[in-house]
């Protein structure tokens, strides 16, 4: 499990966002980069 979201976005195609041991969302880098929750919590934007 990778904890570095920015590195993961550069190195993989499809992403799974796991919260509390469960898949919370899936998508491509482009899709997840636009998600306000992902941007705030995982990317610090």
CNS distance restraints for C-alpha pairs under 8 A (distance, minus, plus):
assign (resid   2 and name CA) (resid   8 and name CA) 6.97 0.50 0.50
assign (resid   4 and name CA) (resid   8 and name CA) 6.30 0.50 0.50
assign (resid   5 and name CA) (resid   9 and name CA) 6.15 0.50 0.50
assign (resid   5 and name CA) (resid  42 and name CA) 6.16 0.50 0.50
assign (resid   5 and name CA) (resid  43 and name CA) 6.48 0.50 0.50
assign (resid   6 and name CA) (resid  10 and name CA) 6.70 0.50 0.50
assign (resid   6 and name CA) (resid  43 and name CA) 6.49 0.50 0.50
assign (resid   7 and name CA) (resid  11 and name CA) 6.34 0.50 0.50
assign (resid   8 and name CA) (resid  12 and name CA) 5.98 0.50 0.50
assign (resid   9 and name CA) (resid  13 and name CA) 7.81 0.50 0.50
assign (resid   9 and name CA) (resid  15 and name CA) 7.74 0.50 0.50
assign (resid   9 and name CA) (resid  29 and name CA) 5.66 0.50 0.50
assign (resid  10 and name CA) (resid  29 and name CA) 7.99 0.50 0.50
assign (resid  13 and name CA) (resid  28 and name CA) 6.09 0.50 0.50
assign (resid  13 and name CA) (resid  29 and name CA) 6.94 0.50 0.50
assign (resid  14 and name CA) (resid  26 and name CA) 7.20 0.50 0.50
assign (resid  14 and name CA) (resid  27 and name CA) 5.63 0.50 0.50
assign (resid  14 and name CA) (resid  28 and name CA) 4.75 0.50 0.50
assign (resid  14 and name CA) (resid  29 and name CA) 6.98 0.50 0.50
assign (resid  15 and name CA) (resid  26 and name CA) 5.50 0.50 0.50
assign (resid  15 and name CA) (resid  27 and name CA) 5.45 0.50 0.50
assign (resid  15 and name CA) (resid  28 and name CA) 5.93 0.50 0.50
assign (resid  15 and name CA) (resid  29 and name CA) 7.00 0.50 0.50
assign (resid  16 and name CA) (resid  23 and name CA) 6.34 0.50 0.50
assign (resid  16 and name CA) (resid  24 and name CA) 7.50 0.50 0.50
assign (resid  16 and name CA) (resid  25 and name CA) 5.96 0.50 0.50
assign (resid  16 and name CA) (resid  26 and name CA) 4.52 0.50 0.50
assign (resid  16 and name CA) (resid  27 and name CA) 6.90 0.50 0.50
assign (resid  17 and name CA) (resid  23 and name CA) 5.75 0.50 0.50
assign (resid  17 and name CA) (resid  24 and name CA) 5.50 0.50 0.50
assign (resid  17 and name CA) (resid  25 and name CA) 5.21 0.50 0.50
assign (resid  17 and name CA) (resid  26 and name CA) 6.11 0.50 0.50
assign (resid  18 and name CA) (resid  22 and name CA) 5.27 0.50 0.50
assign (resid  18 and name CA) (resid  23 and name CA) 4.40 0.50 0.50
assign (resid  18 and name CA) (resid  24 and name CA) 5.41 0.50 0.50
assign (resid  18 and name CA) (resid  25 and name CA) 7.32 0.50 0.50
assign (resid  19 and name CA) (resid  23 and name CA) 6.35 0.50 0.50
assign (resid  19 and name CA) (resid  24 and name CA) 5.90 0.50 0.50
assign (resid  26 and name CA) (resid  32 and name CA) 7.71 0.50 0.50
assign (resid  27 and name CA) (resid  31 and name CA) 5.75 0.50 0.50
assign (resid  27 and name CA) (resid  32 and name CA) 5.95 0.50 0.50
assign (resid  28 and name CA) (resid  32 and name CA) 6.19 0.50 0.50
assign (resid  29 and name CA) (resid  33 and name CA) 5.83 0.50 0.50
assign (resid  30 and name CA) (resid  34 and name CA) 6.58 0.50 0.50
assign (resid  31 and name CA) (resid  35 and name CA) 6.75 0.50 0.50
assign (resid  32 and name CA) (resid  38 and name CA) 6.36 0.50 0.50
assign (resid  32 and name CA) (resid  39 and name CA) 7.87 0.50 0.50
assign (resid  33 and name CA) (resid  38 and name CA) 6.68 0.50 0.50
assign (resid  33 and name CA) (resid  39 and name CA) 6.13 0.50 0.50
assign (resid  34 and name CA) (resid  38 and name CA) 7.74 0.50 0.50
assign (resid  34 and name CA) (resid  39 and name CA) 7.03 0.50 0.50
assign (resid  35 and name CA) (resid  39 and name CA) 6.17 0.50 0.50
assign (resid  36 and name CA) (resid  40 and name CA) 6.13 0.50 0.50
assign (resid  37 and name CA) (resid  41 and name CA) 5.91 0.50 0.50
assign (resid  37 and name CA) (resid  42 and name CA) 7.84 0.50 0.50
assign (resid  38 and name CA) (resid  42 and name CA) 5.24 0.50 0.50
assign (resid  38 and name CA) (resid  43 and name CA) 6.46 0.50 0.50
assign (resid  39 and name CA) (resid  43 and name CA) 4.86 0.50 0.50
assign (resid  39 and name CA) (resid  44 and name CA) 6.04 0.50 0.50
assign (resid  39 and name CA) (resid  45 and name CA) 5.18 0.50 0.50
assign (resid  40 and name CA) (resid  44 and name CA) 5.04 0.50 0.50
assign (resid  40 and name CA) (resid  45 and name CA) 5.26 0.50 0.50
